[in-house]
Structures are given as structure tokens and as C-alpha cells.
Amino acid sequence: KTEASQDKAEALASFEERALTMMKEMEVSHEADMKTSLNEVESKYSAEAENTFKSYTAEMEQLKKAYDDVKQSFGQLTVEAAAEKEAYIKQYEEALQRTQATLEEETRLAKDKFRLE
């Protein structure tokens, strides 16, 4: 009876030892799988984030170029508008001078006519 009990005890101890070994192996394997999965997910999202960043950077460059183009066009329009304004002012001043000269001439003629009469 004692030998049977001892055999049972040894079998139980052996089973416990094998079970512990299997559990440790499963834990190590599970940990390795988790690390692999985590690395895969990390690299996938890292690549996606990098691609998204590159895409946004490209869009920002396009927007900046478009803004610069508009700014340059606006600057050109401003230069053209200023030149047009100057030309208009010059024409107005010339017309004013002609009108003033005509008025002075007519005043002189009227004075001369008045003196003659």
C-alpha cells in the first residue's frame, strides 16, 4: 500500500512538473507571439503614420505653392492697378491743366474785349 501511495505521489509530482514545464513553455511562446504581433501592429501603424505625414506634407507644399502663386498674382495686379491709377491721375491732371489754360485764355479774351469796348 505504501509503495502504491509512493507511486501515486511520484506520478503526481511528475505530472505537476510536466504541467509546470508546459505552462512555462506556453507562457514563453505566448509572450513571443504577443511581441511579434505587437511589432507587426507597431510597424503597420508606423508605416501608415509616415505615409499620412508624407501625404499631408505634400498637400501643405501644394497649398503653399498655390498661396505663393496667388500672392504673386495679387502683387502683379497691385502693381498694374497702381500704374493704372497713376495714369488716370496724370490724365486727370492734364485735363485739369487744359481746362485751366482754356479758362485763363477765355478770361484774358473777355478782359481784352471789355477793354476794347
Residue pairs with C-beta under 8 A, 6 or more apart in sequence:
none
